[in-house]
Structure formats: C-alpha cells, structure tokens
Amino acid sequence: MLGLERVGIEMEDIFRSVNDNCSTAVKAGRLIVAGGDEALAAAQKAEGGPKPACDMHLGSLAFGLALSLVERRRGGRVINRWAPFQDLFKDLKKMVNYVSDKKNKRFHKYKEALEGIQQTAFLISMPNSTRVAGAHIMMQEALRSKGALTYYQSCKCQELPIISKEQWKLLAQFEAVLRPAMKLCFDIQGDRVEIAGESVLALVRLKIEYEEEEVYEVVDTDADAWDAGTSFSSLPTIKMTPNTARSLLDDDIS
C-alpha cells in the first residue's frame, strides 16, 4: 500500500476496483493486499477486507482518480475533481448521449441524415462512469465522428449540444496522452501466469515513456473533415510536445 499511496490510491480504493477470477488477478491482489501471503489474504477477505483485483483494473483506477472520473469523497464532497478534464468530459458525454440514445430514436435520425450525404454514422459507446478504458474508447469514437457530428448539428439538428472547436482540440490532446496507458490496460488482461511478470515490465516501460516522451501524435481536429468510418489509426495527426500541450491547457484554464 505504501507504493500505491504515493500515487494517491488508498486502501479504501482497492474495494472499488473490479474483481477478476483469473490467475493474474488473484496473484496481483494477494501481493497488493497481503504481501503475497495467501493465508493473510484469505483472512482479510473473510473479514470484509479488499479482495484480489487485477492490475489492469488497478491501473485504470489510478488514471480514473487522477482524471476525477473516479470520485473520491470526503464529507459528501468530491475532493479530487480536476476541472480541465471533468468539464470537457461532461460536455462530451452530453453530446454523445444526445445522438446515441436509441430509446428516443435520435440515433436513427442522425444516421439517416448522414446516409443522405453518403456518410457513415455509428453508435458511439457510452462508458461505465468509472472505467477509464471505456472513456478512452468513447473519446476515440467521438473524434472519428467529429465531421459527422459537426455536419448534423449545423445542417439538421441545431439542438445537438456539440462541443466547441477548442474542446475538440483539448479532447484530442487528452486522448493522445491516455493512449499508451489504455493500451497497457488491454494488453495485460490475458489469463496467463506469465502476464504477472510481463505487466511489471510493461509498467516500467510505460513510466519511462511518459517521463521521456518528447512528441505525441495528436489527432488534427483542424484538418479537412473525414468520414466517421475511417479507422482511428488513419485519422490525420499532428506532432505535439508535452510542453506545447501543457501551455495550451494552461491557456484554456486561465
């Protein structure tokens, strides 16, 4: 727990990570909550203590707490809210929910409008509120659908609460920074004993990447509109340094 507390994860947070039954989850959980002692881990579980949880979910939890997707409350108040991301994500979900809610048939109208100009429209995934990987998928799918959503709002549905030009840029920057970590979350899901050791090396590699990365490939939201059917890896990008992105974020905050 000492290592986790250094990055803001407390004992109570272990309860919140999703439990898995695969071998990696059990081994990682025992290591985290009981130092690898199986008898102690079993005793803690019997007493209502933290259950073994896989490092994929713990990694996702770390990013969730940092971005305030996962809320930490004290006295009924959220104490880890980070406005630069939370405000953007709130507006993003509002926009996506407007066109992706199948119950009120808005998605079908959106799809029909895009089919009328021979463009693609697909249902953007709405993530679990505390799952960072799902949030990242929604961010990528929204960026793929930028042209479609912009067209629909400007020509067919002015009620669509589309995010601003500046928010599209900020969304692309957040997506680029989260991308390596989210890839890791998916890469270490395998139910193999070897994954436990491989994930340690992957985490070290990711730490070095974040500390030493000089350039990020960021989706160019100013480029000519692309069809939503374009794969994310084929979207136009620009190179951006962490310092450039940080200065733009500071400008938005101010």
VENFEN-V977895 format. One line per field, one symbol per residue. phi: phi as a letter, one per 20 degrees, with the letter a starting at -180 (. if undefined). A space follows every 10 residues. Layout:
# VENFEN-V977895
phi=???
This chain:
# VENFEN-V977895
phi=.gffffdndd gffffeffed dfgfffffff ffebmnefff ffffffenfg egcffgffff fgffffemfe eddcmndfdd fdggefffff ffffffffdd effemfffff ffffffdlde ccfffeegfd dfffffffff ffffegffff ffffdcbfff ffffgfffff ffffffffgf ffffgffdeg ecgfggffff ffffffffff fdgdbdedge fefggdffff fffeffccec egffffffff ffff
